[in-house]
Amino acid sequence: MSTAVKIKNIEIGGGNKIAVQSMTNTDTLDTEKTAEQLKRLQIAGCDIARIAVSSMPEVEACKPLIGKFSMPLVADIQFDYRLAIECVEIGFDKIRFNPGNIGDEGKVKNLVSACKNRGVPIRIGVNTGSLEKEFKSIEDKSDALTKSALKHVRLLEKCGFNDIVISVKSSDVKTTVDAYKKLAAVVDYPLHVGVTEAGTDERGVIRSAIGIGSLLVNGIGDTIRVSLSGDPVKEVEAARLILQEAGIEKNYCQVVSCPTCSRCKYDLKSTVDVLKEATKDITVPVKVAVMGCVVNGPGEAQDADFGVCGGGEDKAALFIGGKIVKSIAMNDILPELMKLINEKVKSYKS
């Protein structure tokens, strides 16, 4: 288990809840638009939000944002350690900065001093596209990522700083997974997991789900980001789905359904679509199965709280805990399931 690092009002690592991150893509100088996007991210369930800061005017533009959101705000700095220090001083909750980019240990100590005084952690973030010259010739890019990250870590440790989070990302899924596995074997700092430059929409989500999901199910990862081109709210939505399907986030209504075949005599997909929409705001663990026929019914979905399966031309079988309890009309599938779901939700609240 990794050690815990506190970022404002949350802790990552140490067995704490896996935090979902995203990053604004508005012009940082446009405080109003950035604030609006941060608000949308928070509503969507973002736990930690990052803002790119590349100049002193951008530091000034961020000042009105500090303290306005319950989620921690992270300043993303690439090369200028003075910007990192200024961001610490104005109240950012975390800094994303690679200390090896400074090239002067005295400057690193100045940054460390500022972070220590304010209790601000540093995330070291290494990507294959930004590897230092000394590591670019290494053929195995997962090795290169790991060695680069460790170089930055040791520099902070040398300065007496251990409030560290690490990420090692590639746009290649296997490289990303291999790098995180190697890093997890040699450090106990919290790991921020993600596949960088994943792309857009469906392919980007799939690429991220494979990379992030394979690490999470093996116990690697303390905070995640799905890096998609476009609206960052989509990143948060995708990250939440990955946590659910990895079995980590359980407080939702899980609707499972069979792929259907000629034995299915009703519009299963439409039933599932309506059910998902009706249960999207549920925040307690409920599992519902919508199956096409008795062959794939209670047996394959016996771990569901309840569900239905086709039983004939106009009939369906309702089952609870893997056992059929009664036959119902097809038109009653949704009302019967929603009644059971609402009773289950009510039992958690009482």
Secondary structure, DSSP 8 states (H G I E B T S, - for coil): ----EEETTEEESTT---EEEEE--S-TT-HHHHHHHHHHHHHHT-SEEEEE--SHHHHHHHGGGTTS-SS-EEEE-SS-HHHHHHHHHHT-SEEE--GGGT--HHHHHHHHHHHHHHT--EEEEEEGGG--HHHHT-SSHHHHHHHHHHHHHHHHHHTT---EEEEEE-SSHHHHHHHHHHHHTT--S-BEE--TT-BSHHHHHHHHHHHHHHHHTTT--SEE---BSS-HHHHHHHHHHHHHHTTS--SSEEEEE----TT--S-HHHHHHHHHHHHTT--S-EEEEEESSSTTSTTTTTTSSEEEEE-SSSEEEEEETTEEEEEEEGGGHHHHHHHHHHHHHHHHH-
